[in-house]
Amino acid sequence: MTGELEAQAYGVLATLAALLLMLVTGGVIYLTAIEWRDKRKRAQEALDSRTPVRKRQGQTRDQRKDPKQDRKNDKKKDKKKDPEKGRK
C-alpha cells in the first residue's frame, strides 16, 4: 500500500515538474520574442530619424558627429593655405 502511494506521489511530482519546466520555457521564449521585436522597432526608428546627407553638409563643425576628423581636415586646409606653417 505504501508503494502505491509512493509511486502516485512521484507521478504527481514528475507531472508538476514537467508543467513548471514548460511554463518557464514559454516565459523565456515570450520575453525573447518581445525583446527582439522591440530591438527591431528601435533600429527602424533610428533609421527613420536620420538626417539625409544633403542636409548635413551645411552643418557647423560642432554639430557634426566626428569633430576629430573635422580638425584633421582643417589642419590639411591650413597647410595648403600657408605652406610655411606646415613645415617644422
C-alpha positions in Angstrom: 0.0 0.0 0.0 2.8 2.4 0.8 4.5 1.5 -2.5 1.3 2.5 -4.4 1.1 5.9 -2.6 4.8 6.5 -3.2 4.6 5.8 -6.9 1.5 8.0 -7.2 3.3 10.8 -5.4 6.3 10.5 -7.7 4.0 10.6 -10.7 2.3 13.8 -9.4 5.7 15.4 -8.7 7.1 14.5 -12.1 4.0 15.9 -13.8 4.2 19.1 -11.8 7.9 19.4 -12.6 7.2 19.0 -16.3 4.5 21.6 -16.2 6.7 24.1 -14.4 9.5 23.5 -16.9 7.1 24.2 -19.8 5.9 27.3 -18.1 9.4 28.7 -17.6 10.4 27.8 -21.1 7.3 29.5 -22.5 8.1 32.6 -20.5 11.7 32.8 -21.8 10.5 32.4 -25.4 7.9 35.1 -24.9 10.4 37.6 -23.3 13.0 36.8 -26.1 10.4 37.5 -28.8 9.3 40.7 -27.2 12.9 42.0 -26.8 13.6 41.0 -30.5 10.5 42.9 -31.7 11.4 46.0 -29.6 15.0 45.9 -30.9 13.8 45.9 -34.5 11.4 48.7 -33.8 14.2 50.9 -32.2 16.5 50.2 -35.0 13.9 51.2 -37.6 13.1 54.4 -35.6 16.8 55.3 -35.6 16.9 54.8 -39.4 13.8 56.9 -39.9 15.1 59.7 -37.8 18.5 60.1 -39.5 19.2 63.4 -41.3 19.9 62.9 -45.1 23.5 63.6 -46.2 22.5 66.6 -48.3 21.1 68.4 -45.2 24.2 67.5 -43.1 26.6 69.3 -45.4 25.6 72.8 -44.2 26.2 72.0 -40.5 28.9 73.7 -38.5 31.8 71.6 -37.1 30.2 71.5 -33.6 27.0 69.9 -35.0 28.8 67.1 -36.8 29.3 63.6 -35.4 33.1 63.4 -35.7 34.8 66.7 -34.7 38.2 65.0 -34.5 38.0 64.2 -38.2 37.0 67.8 -38.9 40.1 69.1 -37.0 42.3 66.9 -39.2 40.6 68.2 -42.3 41.1 71.8 -41.0 44.8 71.2 -40.4 45.1 69.9 -44.0 43.4 73.1 -45.3 45.7 75.3 -43.2 48.8 73.6 -44.6 47.6 74.2 -48.2 46.9 77.9 -47.5 50.2 78.6 -45.8 52.9 76.0 -46.7 55.4 77.6 -44.2 53.2 76.7 -41.3 53.0 73.0 -42.3 56.8 72.7 -42.1 58.7 72.4 -38.8 
